[in-house]
Amino acid sequence: MNTLFRLDNAHAEIYSFQGQCEVTEYHVMIHAHAQGRTFQQQLDAVLDCYEQLKALELNGATAIMKRYFLSDVANQADDVLLADTSDCAKSIIGQAPLDGSKIGLWVYMMTSVSTRLLPSGLYEAAHGQFRHLWNASAHNTAQNSEYQTRLLFNEYVMQLMQEGCTLADNCIRTWLFVNDVDVNYGGVVAARNKIFFTQGLTEDTHYIASTGIGGRAQDAKVMTQMDNYAIAGIKKEQVHYLYAPTHLNRTSDYGVSFERGTYIDYRDRRHIIISGTASINNKGQIEHPKDIVRQTHRMWDNVEALLREADSSYDEVTVMIVYLRDFADYDVVRRLYDERFPEKPRIIVHAPVCRSGWLIEMECMAIKPMDNATMPEF
């Protein structure tokens, strides 16, 4: 269910899913109203909107993960950390909201879960047999993007080991935010390919759903920042990978290692995770170069094909994040989204895609109601 919550200085788009088990899930996208306000005023408005939502709309839900999209992360990140002391995975990334504001906030929330920060540094949301493990804003300042990415994955593998997990068996999703993506993405790809091979992740087994996109950390020396999500207790038969071969090729065809999408089945719901998807065809070629409208439509078609393979559709999408290379395309893209997806929680941010010819990329999540007694409860 989609709802809209409005205050004078901010508004929120809310998606809620209540299945047959006791856990209700929420995806909340909060937007500040700019109107000449300072960053601190916009931050206060976003956090006030969040607190009022918790009190009035969200039925005691707990924040599991937050992502702050900032227009000037070098000067704003400290203010966010000072103002938001909540105990959850907090992703803070320099990807300017393109609606003219200085800050946007995506919050993923659940009811009826227990949460804690683990000794490994991962954040846990536990219910039944599953422990949902989140990590955010991981970074280091090694000498180049390849070395930084290799260290990030090495550290993450060790964190998973502390929780009795592995990268291959338990990691469901990664996000890699690359400072100056046109220069540094090649190093990220090389490091990920090497790490995945050592961890038994190949084109003959599976990869991990991922978004690799432009984005700056607070420290300019950070070339790669990573968020990730794993599930302890997940079984192989619950996890399926999406390919949509009529529309898309395997990423390994052009030397990259991630899955186009993944879905996870539980007793009363199916989680569908769509990786960053652009205007590409099933031969790995860019479709509609330099045409933002046609690239947007092709990207939508590709995402729709992935959702269809999971027996889902845009009706069940919970949240969308849209990345634009060029600020000047915002008004056109916003109108397209307003016409097709007027009620979906979403944000459009400035973030160059990993190929310069791609003008737009989108990722999303969906939840499909299920009734499958053979699967474990969420």
Contacts in CASP RR format, 6 or more apart in sequence:
PFRMAT RR
TARGET T0000
AUTHOR 0000-0000-0000
METHOD contacts of the structure
MODEL  1
MNTLFRLDNAHAEIYSFQGQCEVTEYHVMIHAHAQGRTFQQQLDAVLDCY
EQLKALELNGATAIMKRYFLSDVANQADDVLLADTSDCAKSIIGQAPLDG
SKIGLWVYMMTSVSTRLLPSGLYEAAHGQFRHLWNASAHNTAQNSEYQTR
LLFNEYVMQLMQEGCTLADNCIRTWLFVNDVDVNYGGVVAARNKIFFTQG
LTEDTHYIASTGIGGRAQDAKVMTQMDNYAIAGIKKEQVHYLYAPTHLNR
TSDYGVSFERGTYIDYRDRRHIIISGTASINNKGQIEHPKDIVRQTHRMW
DNVEALLREADSSYDEVTVMIVYLRDFADYDVVRRLYDERFPEKPRIIVH
APVCRSGWLIEMECMAIKPMDNATMPEF
1 15 0 8 1.000
1 16 0 8 1.000
1 17 0 8 1.000
2 13 0 8 1.000
2 14 0 8 1.000
2 15 0 8 1.000
2 343 0 8 1.000
2 344 0 8 1.000
2 345 0 8 1.000
3 13 0 8 1.000
3 14 0 8 1.000
3 16 0 8 1.000
3 57 0 8 1.000
4 11 0 8 1.000
4 12 0 8 1.000
4 13 0 8 1.000
4 14 0 8 1.000
4 343 0 8 1.000
5 11 0 8 1.000
5 12 0 8 1.000
5 14 0 8 1.000
5 49 0 8 1.000
5 52 0 8 1.000
5 53 0 8 1.000
5 56 0 8 1.000
5 57 0 8 1.000
7 45 0 8 1.000
7 48 0 8 1.000
7 49 0 8 1.000
7 52 0 8 1.000
8 33 0 8 1.000
9 32 0 8 1.000
9 33 0 8 1.000
9 37 0 8 1.000
9 41 0 8 1.000
9 42 0 8 1.000
9 45 0 8 1.000
9 48 0 8 1.000
9 49 0 8 1.000
10 30 0 8 1.000
10 31 0 8 1.000
10 32 0 8 1.000
10 33 0 8 1.000
10 42 0 8 1.000
10 45 0 8 1.000
10 46 0 8 1.000
10 48 0 8 1.000
10 49 0 8 1.000
11 30 0 8 1.000
11 31 0 8 1.000
11 33 0 8 1.000
11 49 0 8 1.000
12 28 0 8 1.000
12 29 0 8 1.000
12 30 0 8 1.000
12 31 0 8 1.000
12 49 0 8 1.000
12 50 0 8 1.000
12 53 0 8 1.000
13 28 0 8 1.000
13 29 0 8 1.000
13 31 0 8 1.000
13 343 0 8 1.000
13 344 0 8 1.000
13 345 0 8 1.000
13 346 0 8 1.000
14 26 0 8 1.000
14 27 0 8 1.000
14 28 0 8 1.000
14 53 0 8 1.000
14 57 0 8 1.000
14 58 0 8 1.000
14 345 0 8 1.000
15 26 0 8 1.000
15 27 0 8 1.000
15 28 0 8 1.000
15 318 0 8 1.000
15 319 0 8 1.000
15 344 0 8 1.000
15 345 0 8 1.000
16 24 0 8 1.000
16 25 0 8 1.000
16 26 0 8 1.000
17 24 0 8 1.000
17 25 0 8 1.000
17 26 0 8 1.000
17 269 0 8 1.000
17 318 0 8 1.000
17 367 0 8 1.000
17 369 0 8 1.000
18 24 0 8 1.000
19 268 0 8 1.000
19 269 0 8 1.000
19 369 0 8 1.000
20 267 0 8 1.000
20 268 0 8 1.000
20 371 0 8 1.000
21 266 0 8 1.000
21 267 0 8 1.000
21 268 0 8 1.000
21 377 0 8 1.000
21 378 0 8 1.000
22 111 0 8 1.000
22 112 0 8 1.000
23 110 0 8 1.000
23 111 0 8 1.000
23 112 0 8 1.000
23 113 0 8 1.000
23 127 0 8 1.000
23 378 0 8 1.000
24 59 0 8 1.000
24 61 0 8 1.000
24 110 0 8 1.000
24 111 0 8 1.000
24 112 0 8 1.000
25 108 0 8 1.000
25 109 0 8 1.000
25 110 0 8 1.000
25 318 0 8 1.000
25 367 0 8 1.000
26 58 0 8 1.000
26 61 0 8 1.000
26 107 0 8 1.000
26 108 0 8 1.000
26 109 0 8 1.000
26 110 0 8 1.000
27 106 0 8 1.000
27 107 0 8 1.000
27 108 0 8 1.000
27 109 0 8 1.000
27 318 0 8 1.000
27 319 0 8 1.000
27 345 0 8 1.000
27 365 0 8 1.000
28 50 0 8 1.000
28 53 0 8 1.000
28 58 0 8 1.000
28 105 0 8 1.000
28 106 0 8 1.000
28 107 0 8 1.000
28 108 0 8 1.000
28 109 0 8 1.000
28 345 0 8 1.000
29 104 0 8 1.000
29 105 0 8 1.000
29 106 0 8 1.000
29 319 0 8 1.000
29 345 0 8 1.000
29 346 0 8 1.000
29 347 0 8 1.000
30 46 0 8 1.000
30 49 0 8 1.000
30 50 0 8 1.000
30 53 0 8 1.000
30 104 0 8 1.000
30 105 0 8 1.000
30 106 0 8 1.000
30 107 0 8 1.000
31 46 0 8 1.000
31 97 0 8 1.000
31 99 0 8 1.000
31 101 0 8 1.000
31 104 0 8 1.000
31 347 0 8 1.000
32 42 0 8 1.000
32 43 0 8 1.000
32 45 0 8 1.000
32 46 0 8 1.000
32 97 0 8 1.000
32 101 0 8 1.000
32 102 0 8 1.000
32 103 0 8 1.000
32 104 0 8 1.000
33 42 0 8 1.000
33 45 0 8 1.000
33 101 0 8 1.000
34 42 0 8 1.000
34 99 0 8 1.000
34 100 0 8 1.000
34 101 0 8 1.000
34 102 0 8 1.000
37 45 0 8 1.000
39 71 0 8 1.000
39 72 0 8 1.000
39 75 0 8 1.000
39 76 0 8 1.000
39 79 0 8 1.000
39 102 0 8 1.000
39 103 0 8 1.000
40 79 0 8 1.000
42 101 0 8 1.000
42 102 0 8 1.000
42 103 0 8 1.000
43 76 0 8 1.000
43 79 0 8 1.000
43 80 0 8 1.000
43 83 0 8 1.000
43 102 0 8 1.000
43 103 0 8 1.000
44 83 0 8 1.000
46 103 0 8 1.000
46 104 0 8 1.000
46 105 0 8 1.000
47 83 0 8 1.000
47 84 0 8 1.000
50 105 0 8 1.000
50 107 0 8 1.000
54 60 0 8 1.000
54 61 0 8 1.000
58 109 0 8 1.000
59 111 0 8 1.000
60 111 0 8 1.000
61 109 0 8 1.000
61 110 0 8 1.000
61 111 0 8 1.000
62 88 0 8 1.000
62 109 0 8 1.000
62 110 0 8 1.000
62 111 0 8 1.000
62 113 0 8 1.000
62 115 0 8 1.000
62 125 0 8 1.000
63 86 0 8 1.000
63 88 0 8 1.000
63 107 0 8 1.000
63 108 0 8 1.000
63 109 0 8 1.000
64 88 0 8 1.000
64 89 0 8 1.000
64 108 0 8 1.000
64 109 0 8 1.000
64 110 0 8 1.000
64 113 0 8 1.000
64 115 0 8 1.000
64 123 0 8 1.000
64 125 0 8 1.000
64 132 0 8 1.000
64 134 0 8 1.000
65 88 0 8 1.000
65 89 0 8 1.000
65 90 0 8 1.000
65 91 0 8 1.000
65 107 0 8 1.000
65 108 0 8 1.000
65 123 0 8 1.000
65 134 0 8 1.000
65 136 0 8 1.000
65 227 0 8 1.000
65 229 0 8 1.000
66 84 0 8 1.000
66 86 0 8 1.000
66 88 0 8 1.000
66 89 0 8 1.000
66 90 0 8 1.000
66 91 0 8 1.000
66 105 0 8 1.000
66 106 0 8 1.000
66 107 0 8 1.000
66 108 0 8 1.000
66 136 0 8 1.000
67 90 0 8 1.000
67 91 0 8 1.000
67 92 0 8 1.000
67 93 0 8 1.000
67 105 0 8 1.000
67 106 0 8 1.000
67 136 0 8 1.000
67 227 0 8 1.000
68 80 0 8 1.000
68 90 0 8 1.000
68 91 0 8 1.000
68 92 0 8 1.000
68 93 0 8 1.000
68 103 0 8 1.000
68 104 0 8 1.000
68 105 0 8 1.000
69 93 0 8 1.000
69 94 0 8 1.000
69 95 0 8 1.000
69 96 0 8 1.000
69 97 0 8 1.000
69 103 0 8 1.000
69 104 0 8 1.000
69 105 0 8 1.000
69 106 0 8 1.000
69 347 0 8 1.000
69 349 0 8 1.000
70 76 0 8 1.000
70 77 0 8 1.000
70 80 0 8 1.000
70 92 0 8 1.000
70 93 0 8 1.000
70 94 0 8 1.000
70 95 0 8 1.000
70 96 0 8 1.000
70 102 0 8 1.000
70 103 0 8 1.000
70 104 0 8 1.000
71 94 0 8 1.000
71 96 0 8 1.000
71 97 0 8 1.000
71 100 0 8 1.000
71 101 0 8 1.000
71 102 0 8 1.000
71 103 0 8 1.000
72 94 0 8 1.000
72 96 0 8 1.000
72 102 0 8 1.000
73 92 0 8 1.000
73 93 0 8 1.000
73 94 0 8 1.000
73 216 0 8 1.000
73 217 0 8 1.000
73 218 0 8 1.000
74 216 0 8 1.000
74 218 0 8 1.000
74 219 0 8 1.000
74 220 0 8 1.000
76 102 0 8 1.000
76 103 0 8 1.000
77 92 0 8 1.000
77 218 0 8 1.000
78 218 0 8 1.000
80 90 0 8 1.000
80 92 0 8 1.000
80 103 0 8 1.000
81 90 0 8 1.000
81 92 0 8 1.000
84 90 0 8 1.000
87 115 0 8 1.000
87 116 0 8 1.000
87 117 0 8 1.000
87 123 0 8 1.000
88 115 0 8 1.000
88 123 0 8 1.000
88 134 0 8 1.000
89 123 0 8 1.000
89 134 0 8 1.000
89 135 0 8 1.000
89 136 0 8 1.000
89 227 0 8 1.000
90 136 0 8 1.000
90 137 0 8 1.000
91 136 0 8 1.000
91 137 0 8 1.000
91 175 0 8 1.000
91 227 0 8 1.000
92 136 0 8 1.000
92 137 0 8 1.000
92 217 0 8 1.000
92 218 0 8 1.000
93 137 0 8 1.000
93 177 0 8 1.000
93 215 0 8 1.000
93 216 0 8 1.000
93 217 0 8 1.000
93 225 0 8 1.000
94 177 0 8 1.000
94 215 0 8 1.000
94 216 0 8 1.000
94 217 0 8 1.000
95 177 0 8 1.000
95 213 0 8 1.000
95 214 0 8 1.000
95 215 0 8 1.000
95 216 0 8 1.000
95 323 0 8 1.000
95 349 0 8 1.000
95 350 0 8 1.000
95 351 0 8 1.000
96 102 0 8 1.000
96 349 0 8 1.000
96 350 0 8 1.000
97 103 0 8 1.000
97 104 0 8 1.000
97 347 0 8 1.000
97 348 0 8 1.000
97 349 0 8 1.000
98 324 0 8 1.000
98 327 0 8 1.000
98 330 0 8 1.000
98 334 0 8 1.000
98 348 0 8 1.000
98 349 0 8 1.000
98 350 0 8 1.000
99 330 0 8 1.000
99 334 0 8 1.000
99 348 0 8 1.000
104 347 0 8 1.000
106 319 0 8 1.000
106 321 0 8 1.000
106 345 0 8 1.000
106 347 0 8 1.000
110 125 0 8 1.000
110 127 0 8 1.000
112 127 0 8 1.000
113 125 0 8 1.000
113 126 0 8 1.000
113 127 0 8 1.000
113 132 0 8 1.000
114 124 0 8 1.000
114 125 0 8 1.000
114 126 0 8 1.000
114 127 0 8 1.000
115 123 0 8 1.000
115 124 0 8 1.000
115 125 0 8 1.000
115 126 0 8 1.000
116 123 0 8 1.000
116 124 0 8 1.000
117 123 0 8 1.000
117 124 0 8 1.000
118 124 0 8 1.000
118 133 0 8 1.000
118 162 0 8 1.000
118 163 0 8 1.000
119 162 0 8 1.000
120 158 0 8 1.000
120 159 0 8 1.000
120 160 0 8 1.000
120 162 0 8 1.000
120 163 0 8 1.000
121 135 0 8 1.000
121 159 0 8 1.000
122 133 0 8 1.000
122 134 0 8 1.000
122 135 0 8 1.000
122 159 0 8 1.000
122 160 0 8 1.000
122 163 0 8 1.000
122 230 0 8 1.000
123 133 0 8 1.000
123 134 0 8 1.000
123 135 0 8 1.000
123 136 0 8 1.000
124 131 0 8 1.000
124 132 0 8 1.000
124 133 0 8 1.000
124 134 0 8 1.000
125 131 0 8 1.000
125 132 0 8 1.000
125 134 0 8 1.000
126 132 0 8 1.000
127 378 0 8 1.000
128 376 0 8 1.000
128 377 0 8 1.000
129 233 0 8 1.000
129 376 0 8 1.000
129 377 0 8 1.000
130 231 0 8 1.000
130 232 0 8 1.000
130 233 0 8 1.000
130 234 0 8 1.000
130 376 0 8 1.000
130 378 0 8 1.000
131 163 0 8 1.000
131 231 0 8 1.000
131 232 0 8 1.000
131 233 0 8 1.000
132 229 0 8 1.000
132 230 0 8 1.000
132 231 0 8 1.000
133 160 0 8 1.000
133 163 0 8 1.000
133 165 0 8 1.000
133 170 0 8 1.000
133 229 0 8 1.000
133 230 0 8 1.000
133 231 0 8 1.000
133 232 0 8 1.000
134 227 0 8 1.000
134 228 0 8 1.000
134 229 0 8 1.000
135 156 0 8 1.000
135 159 0 8 1.000
135 226 0 8 1.000
135 227 0 8 1.000
135 228 0 8 1.000
135 229 0 8 1.000
136 227 0 8 1.000
137 217 0 8 1.000
137 225 0 8 1.000
137 227 0 8 1.000
138 152 0 8 1.000
138 155 0 8 1.000
138 156 0 8 1.000
138 225 0 8 1.000
138 226 0 8 1.000
138 227 0 8 1.000
138 228 0 8 1.000
139 148 0 8 1.000
139 152 0 8 1.000
139 217 0 8 1.000
139 219 0 8 1.000
139 222 0 8 1.000
139 224 0 8 1.000
139 225 0 8 1.000
139 226 0 8 1.000
140 148 0 8 1.000
140 151 0 8 1.000
140 152 0 8 1.000
140 222 0 8 1.000
141 148 0 8 1.000
141 219 0 8 1.000
141 221 0 8 1.000
141 222 0 8 1.000
142 148 0 8 1.000
142 151 0 8 1.000
144 184 0 8 1.000
144 187 0 8 1.000
144 223 0 8 1.000
145 178 0 8 1.000
145 184 0 8 1.000
145 185 0 8 1.000
145 186 0 8 1.000
145 187 0 8 1.000
145 188 0 8 1.000
145 191 0 8 1.000
145 223 0 8 1.000
145 224 0 8 1.000
146 186 0 8 1.000
146 187 0 8 1.000
146 188 0 8 1.000
146 190 0 8 1.000
146 191 0 8 1.000
147 191 0 8 1.000
148 191 0 8 1.000
148 222 0 8 1.000
148 223 0 8 1.000
148 224 0 8 1.000
149 176 0 8 1.000
149 187 0 8 1.000
149 188 0 8 1.000
149 191 0 8 1.000
149 192 0 8 1.000
149 195 0 8 1.000
149 224 0 8 1.000
149 226 0 8 1.000
150 191 0 8 1.000
150 194 0 8 1.000
150 195 0 8 1.000
152 224 0 8 1.000
152 226 0 8 1.000
153 167 0 8 1.000
153 191 0 8 1.000
153 192 0 8 1.000
153 195 0 8 1.000
153 226 0 8 1.000
154 195 0 8 1.000
156 167 0 8 1.000
156 171 0 8 1.000
156 226 0 8 1.000
156 228 0 8 1.000
157 166 0 8 1.000
157 167 0 8 1.000
157 195 0 8 1.000
157 199 0 8 1.000
160 166 0 8 1.000
160 167 0 8 1.000
160 170 0 8 1.000
160 171 0 8 1.000
160 230 0 8 1.000
163 230 0 8 1.000
163 232 0 8 1.000
164 232 0 8 1.000
165 171 0 8 1.000
165 230 0 8 1.000
165 232 0 8 1.000
166 199 0 8 1.000
167 195 0 8 1.000
167 196 0 8 1.000
167 199 0 8 1.000
167 201 0 8 1.000
167 208 0 8 1.000
168 199 0 8 1.000
168 200 0 8 1.000
168 201 0 8 1.000
168 205 0 8 1.000
168 206 0 8 1.000
169 234 0 8 1.000
169 236 0 8 1.000
170 230 0 8 1.000
170 231 0 8 1.000
170 232 0 8 1.000
170 233 0 8 1.000
170 234 0 8 1.000
171 208 0 8 1.000
171 228 0 8 1.000
171 229 0 8 1.000
171 230 0 8 1.000
172 208 0 8 1.000
172 209 0 8 1.000
172 229 0 8 1.000
172 230 0 8 1.000
172 231 0 8 1.000
172 234 0 8 1.000
172 239 0 8 1.000
172 262 0 8 1.000
172 264 0 8 1.000
172 273 0 8 1.000
173 208 0 8 1.000
173 209 0 8 1.000
173 210 0 8 1.000
173 228 0 8 1.000
173 229 0 8 1.000
173 262 0 8 1.000
173 273 0 8 1.000
174 208 0 8 1.000
174 209 0 8 1.000
174 210 0 8 1.000
174 211 0 8 1.000
174 226 0 8 1.000
174 227 0 8 1.000
174 228 0 8 1.000
174 229 0 8 1.000
174 258 0 8 1.000
175 210 0 8 1.000
175 211 0 8 1.000
175 212 0 8 1.000
175 213 0 8 1.000
175 226 0 8 1.000
175 227 0 8 1.000
175 228 0 8 1.000
176 188 0 8 1.000
176 192 0 8 1.000
176 210 0 8 1.000
176 211 0 8 1.000
176 212 0 8 1.000
176 213 0 8 1.000
176 224 0 8 1.000
176 225 0 8 1.000
176 226 0 8 1.000
177 212 0 8 1.000
177 213 0 8 1.000
177 214 0 8 1.000
177 215 0 8 1.000
177 216 0 8 1.000
177 217 0 8 1.000
177 224 0 8 1.000
177 225 0 8 1.000
177 226 0 8 1.000
177 227 0 8 1.000
178 184 0 8 1.000
178 185 0 8 1.000
178 188 0 8 1.000
178 212 0 8 1.000
178 213 0 8 1.000
178 214 0 8 1.000
178 215 0 8 1.000
178 223 0 8 1.000
178 224 0 8 1.000
178 354 0 8 1.000
179 214 0 8 1.000
179 215 0 8 1.000
179 216 0 8 1.000
179 217 0 8 1.000
179 220 0 8 1.000
179 222 0 8 1.000
179 223 0 8 1.000
179 224 0 8 1.000
179 225 0 8 1.000
180 214 0 8 1.000
180 223 0 8 1.000
181 212 0 8 1.000
181 213 0 8 1.000
181 214 0 8 1.000
181 215 0 8 1.000
181 352 0 8 1.000
181 353 0 8 1.000
181 354 0 8 1.000
182 352 0 8 1.000
182 356 0 8 1.000
184 223 0 8 1.000
184 224 0 8 1.000
185 212 0 8 1.000
185 354 0 8 1.000
188 212 0 8 1.000
188 224 0 8 1.000
189 255 0 8 1.000
189 256 0 8 1.000
189 257 0 8 1.000
192 257 0 8 1.000
192 258 0 8 1.000
193 255 0 8 1.000
193 256 0 8 1.000
193 257 0 8 1.000
196 202 0 8 1.000
196 207 0 8 1.000
196 208 0 8 1.000
196 257 0 8 1.000
201 207 0 8 1.000
201 208 0 8 1.000
201 257 0 8 1.000
203 250 0 8 1.000
203 252 0 8 1.000
203 257 0 8 1.000
206 241 0 8 1.000
206 259 0 8 1.000
207 251 0 8 1.000
207 252 0 8 1.000
207 257 0 8 1.000
207 258 0 8 1.000
207 259 0 8 1.000
208 258 0 8 1.000
208 259 0 8 1.000
208 262 0 8 1.000
209 258 0 8 1.000
209 259 0 8 1.000
209 260 0 8 1.000
209 261 0 8 1.000
209 262 0 8 1.000
209 273 0 8 1.000
209 274 0 8 1.000
209 275 0 8 1.000
210 258 0 8 1.000
210 259 0 8 1.000
210 275 0 8 1.000
210 276 0 8 1.000
211 275 0 8 1.000
211 276 0 8 1.000
211 361 0 8 1.000
211 363 0 8 1.000
212 258 0 8 1.000
212 276 0 8 1.000
212 354 0 8 1.000
213 276 0 8 1.000
213 323 0 8 1.000
213 351 0 8 1.000
213 352 0 8 1.000
213 353 0 8 1.000
213 354 0 8 1.000
213 361 0 8 1.000
214 323 0 8 1.000
214 351 0 8 1.000
214 352 0 8 1.000
214 353 0 8 1.000
214 354 0 8 1.000
215 225 0 8 1.000
215 351 0 8 1.000
216 222 0 8 1.000
217 225 0 8 1.000
231 264 0 8 1.000
234 264 0 8 1.000
235 376 0 8 1.000
238 264 0 8 1.000
238 265 0 8 1.000
238 266 0 8 1.000
238 375 0 8 1.000
238 376 0 8 1.000
239 262 0 8 1.000
239 263 0 8 1.000
239 264 0 8 1.000
240 262 0 8 1.000
240 263 0 8 1.000
240 264 0 8 1.000
240 265 0 8 1.000
240 310 0 8 1.000
241 259 0 8 1.000
241 260 0 8 1.000
241 261 0 8 1.000
241 262 0 8 1.000
242 259 0 8 1.000
242 260 0 8 1.000
242 261 0 8 1.000
242 262 0 8 1.000
242 263 0 8 1.000
242 272 0 8 1.000
242 274 0 8 1.000
242 306 0 8 1.000
242 309 0 8 1.000
242 310 0 8 1.000
243 250 0 8 1.000
243 260 0 8 1.000
243 309 0 8 1.000
244 260 0 8 1.000
244 302 0 8 1.000
244 305 0 8 1.000
244 306 0 8 1.000
244 308 0 8 1.000
244 309 0 8 1.000
245 282 0 8 1.000
246 282 0 8 1.000
246 305 0 8 1.000
247 281 0 8 1.000
247 282 0 8 1.000
247 301 0 8 1.000
247 302 0 8 1.000
247 305 0 8 1.000
247 306 0 8 1.000
248 260 0 8 1.000
248 277 0 8 1.000
248 280 0 8 1.000
248 281 0 8 1.000
248 282 0 8 1.000
248 284 0 8 1.000
248 302 0 8 1.000
248 305 0 8 1.000
248 306 0 8 1.000
249 280 0 8 1.000
249 281 0 8 1.000
249 282 0 8 1.000
249 283 0 8 1.000
249 284 0 8 1.000
251 257 0 8 1.000
251 258 0 8 1.000
251 259 0 8 1.000
251 260 0 8 1.000
253 284 0 8 1.000
254 284 0 8 1.000
258 275 0 8 1.000
259 275 0 8 1.000
260 274 0 8 1.000
260 275 0 8 1.000
260 277 0 8 1.000
260 306 0 8 1.000
261 272 0 8 1.000
261 273 0 8 1.000
261 274 0 8 1.000
261 275 0 8 1.000
261 306 0 8 1.000
262 272 0 8 1.000
262 273 0 8 1.000
263 270 0 8 1.000
263 271 0 8 1.000
263 272 0 8 1.000
263 273 0 8 1.000
263 310 0 8 1.000
263 312 0 8 1.000
264 270 0 8 1.000
264 271 0 8 1.000
264 273 0 8 1.000
265 370 0 8 1.000
265 372 0 8 1.000
265 375 0 8 1.000
266 370 0 8 1.000
266 372 0 8 1.000
266 375 0 8 1.000
266 376 0 8 1.000
266 377 0 8 1.000
266 378 0 8 1.000
267 370 0 8 1.000
267 371 0 8 1.000
267 372 0 8 1.000
267 373 0 8 1.000
267 375 0 8 1.000
267 376 0 8 1.000
267 377 0 8 1.000
267 378 0 8 1.000
268 369 0 8 1.000
268 370 0 8 1.000
268 371 0 8 1.000
268 372 0 8 1.000
268 377 0 8 1.000
268 378 0 8 1.000
269 367 0 8 1.000
269 368 0 8 1.000
269 369 0 8 1.000
269 370 0 8 1.000
269 378 0 8 1.000
270 310 0 8 1.000
270 311 0 8 1.000
270 312 0 8 1.000
270 367 0 8 1.000
270 368 0 8 1.000
270 369 0 8 1.000
270 370 0 8 1.000
271 365 0 8 1.000
271 366 0 8 1.000
271 367 0 8 1.000
272 307 0 8 1.000
272 310 0 8 1.000
272 312 0 8 1.000
272 316 0 8 1.000
272 365 0 8 1.000
272 366 0 8 1.000
272 367 0 8 1.000
272 368 0 8 1.000
273 365 0 8 1.000
274 303 0 8 1.000
274 306 0 8 1.000
274 307 0 8 1.000
274 363 0 8 1.000
274 364 0 8 1.000
274 365 0 8 1.000
274 366 0 8 1.000
275 363 0 8 1.000
276 323 0 8 1.000
276 361 0 8 1.000
276 362 0 8 1.000
276 363 0 8 1.000
277 299 0 8 1.000
277 302 0 8 1.000
277 303 0 8 1.000
277 306 0 8 1.000
277 361 0 8 1.000
277 362 0 8 1.000
277 363 0 8 1.000
278 286 0 8 1.000
278 295 0 8 1.000
278 299 0 8 1.000
278 302 0 8 1.000
278 353 0 8 1.000
278 355 0 8 1.000
278 358 0 8 1.000
278 360 0 8 1.000
278 361 0 8 1.000
278 362 0 8 1.000
279 286 0 8 1.000
279 287 0 8 1.000
279 288 0 8 1.000
279 294 0 8 1.000
279 295 0 8 1.000
279 296 0 8 1.000
279 298 0 8 1.000
279 299 0 8 1.000
279 302 0 8 1.000
279 358 0 8 1.000
279 359 0 8 1.000
279 360 0 8 1.000
280 286 0 8 1.000
280 287 0 8 1.000
280 298 0 8 1.000
280 302 0 8 1.000
280 358 0 8 1.000
281 287 0 8 1.000
286 355 0 8 1.000
286 357 0 8 1.000
286 358 0 8 1.000
287 294 0 8 1.000
287 295 0 8 1.000
287 298 0 8 1.000
288 294 0 8 1.000
288 295 0 8 1.000
288 298 0 8 1.000
289 357 0 8 1.000
290 357 0 8 1.000
290 359 0 8 1.000
291 359 0 8 1.000
292 326 0 8 1.000
292 329 0 8 1.000
292 332 0 8 1.000
292 333 0 8 1.000
292 359 0 8 1.000
292 360 0 8 1.000
293 332 0 8 1.000
293 336 0 8 1.000
295 358 0 8 1.000
295 359 0 8 1.000
295 360 0 8 1.000
296 333 0 8 1.000
296 336 0 8 1.000
296 360 0 8 1.000
299 360 0 8 1.000
299 361 0 8 1.000
299 362 0 8 1.000
300 340 0 8 1.000
300 362 0 8 1.000
303 314 0 8 1.000
303 362 0 8 1.000
303 364 0 8 1.000
304 313 0 8 1.000
304 314 0 8 1.000
307 313 0 8 1.000
307 314 0 8 1.000
307 316 0 8 1.000
307 317 0 8 1.000
307 366 0 8 1.000
310 366 0 8 1.000
310 368 0 8 1.000
311 368 0 8 1.000
312 366 0 8 1.000
312 368 0 8 1.000
314 341 0 8 1.000
314 344 0 8 1.000
316 366 0 8 1.000
316 367 0 8 1.000
316 368 0 8 1.000
317 341 0 8 1.000
317 344 0 8 1.000
317 364 0 8 1.000
317 365 0 8 1.000
317 366 0 8 1.000
318 345 0 8 1.000
318 364 0 8 1.000
318 365 0 8 1.000
318 366 0 8 1.000
318 367 0 8 1.000
319 344 0 8 1.000
319 345 0 8 1.000
319 346 0 8 1.000
319 364 0 8 1.000
319 365 0 8 1.000
320 337 0 8 1.000
320 341 0 8 1.000
320 344 0 8 1.000
320 345 0 8 1.000
320 346 0 8 1.000
320 347 0 8 1.000
320 362 0 8 1.000
320 363 0 8 1.000
320 364 0 8 1.000
321 346 0 8 1.000
321 347 0 8 1.000
321 349 0 8 1.000
321 362 0 8 1.000
321 363 0 8 1.000
321 364 0 8 1.000
322 333 0 8 1.000
322 337 0 8 1.000
322 346 0 8 1.000
322 347 0 8 1.000
322 348 0 8 1.000
322 349 0 8 1.000
322 360 0 8 1.000
322 361 0 8 1.000
322 362 0 8 1.000
323 348 0 8 1.000
323 349 0 8 1.000
323 350 0 8 1.000
323 351 0 8 1.000
323 352 0 8 1.000
323 353 0 8 1.000
323 360 0 8 1.000
323 361 0 8 1.000
323 362 0 8 1.000
324 330 0 8 1.000
324 333 0 8 1.000
324 348 0 8 1.000
324 349 0 8 1.000
324 350 0 8 1.000
324 351 0 8 1.000
324 359 0 8 1.000
324 360 0 8 1.000
325 351 0 8 1.000
325 352 0 8 1.000
325 353 0 8 1.000
325 356 0 8 1.000
325 357 0 8 1.000
325 358 0 8 1.000
325 359 0 8 1.000
325 360 0 8 1.000
326 359 0 8 1.000
327 350 0 8 1.000
329 359 0 8 1.000
329 360 0 8 1.000
330 348 0 8 1.000
333 348 0 8 1.000
333 360 0 8 1.000
334 348 0 8 1.000
337 344 0 8 1.000
337 346 0 8 1.000
337 348 0 8 1.000
351 361 0 8 1.000
353 359 0 8 1.000
353 360 0 8 1.000
353 361 0 8 1.000
END
